[in-house]
């Protein structure tokens, strides 16, 4: 299953590592990643396209683990199924 992960919050060391570690533990593959620092307030923004594999964790488990990382980092992390993401942003 393809998913889109969006991360937003104050920039700090270890954001990419924390998210990537969750994905590794869940046996997910990072297919594409884009990140940037927005403005002078150092707002970190990252978008990832990932594949959740059947032999790994299911969507809800990955979501729960990412929610825990978001709370730990004080950031917003949202995971959406790619088909839902595409439907939301298609006119």
Secondary structure, DSSP 8 states (H G I E B T S, - for coil): -EEEEEEEEE--TTHHHHHHHHHHHTT-EEEEEEEEEETTTTEEEEEEEEE--TTS--HHHHHHHHHHHHHHHT-EEEEEEHHHHHHHT--
